[in-house]
Amino acid sequence: MAVLEAVQAATGLVLPGAGLRARQDEVRADIDQQIEEGDGELRNAVAGLEQQYDAVAGAADRENLLADSADLPSADELGRAFEEFLAEQGDGPNE
């Protein structure tokens, strides 16, 4: 249905979708019934997929995928920090 509606919105065409919409509701009800009647593993798998989708869909509106906005160091800052780390190691074979 989402594809049909997107095509209609993009082209201005009026496409028949009443039968598809009714069938969509039947299929969704059948899927819901199978999940309810299924074992715990199936319900857990579906719940996990829903959580993953929600996480991705929620992240789509964000500027970046970091949990919190943070200032990232520049390449020069990273280089200096790495050089300091190496200098602190001091006991290496290259000394």
N, C-alpha and C positions, 0 to 999 in steps of 0.2 A: 504494500500500500504506500509505503514511504517513497518508493521509486516512482510509482504511478503519479503520486501527488507532486513530486519534484518535476517530473516531465510536464505535467499540466501547468505548473507555476512558471516554468521556464519558457514554454512554447505558447501558452494561452489556449492550447487545445482542450476540448472537453472530451474526455475519454470515459467509456463506460466502466464503472467500478463497483456498482452496487452488489453484483454477485460475488465479486472478489472480497468485498468488505464483509459480507455475510459469511463467507467461507472462512475468512480470517478469524472471526469470532468463534466459529465452530472448532477450528484447529487449536486455537488458544485454550479453549475450555477442555479439549481432549488432552492437550499437553499438561495442563494444570492437574487434571484428574490422574494422569499417569504418574506425575511427580508425587502427589499425595499418597497414591497407593504403592509407590515404589519403596524400596528399602532405604535405610538411613544413608547409605553411601551415595545413592542417586540424589537425595535431597541435599546432602552436603556438597556434592559436586555442583549442583545448580546454584546453591547459595554462594559458593566460591566464585563461580563465573559471574554472578550478578554483582558481587563485591568488586571484582576486577573491572567490570564494565563501569560501575559507578565511579571508581577511582580514576579511570581514564577519561570518562566523560566530564568529571569534575575538573580534571587538570586541563582540559581543552581550552577553557576560558582564561586560564592563568598565563601570565607572561613567561614564566619558567616553571620547571617541574620540581624545584627545590621546595621543601616543606615550608621554610621561612625565607623571606627575602634576606639576602646576605651580600655583603660586599666581598667580591672575590679578589684575591691578590693578582697583581699584574705579573707578566712574565719575568720582569726584572726582580720583583719581590720574591717570586718563587726561586729564581736563580740564586739570589743572595742567601735565602734560607737554606737551600741545598748546599751551597758552599760552606756555610756555617756548620751545618750538620757534618759534612765531611771533615772539616777542620777539627771538630770535637772528637772524631773517631780516633785520631792520633796514633793508634797502635797498629795501623795497617801495614802491609808488607812494602808499600811504596814510600815509606818514610826514610 
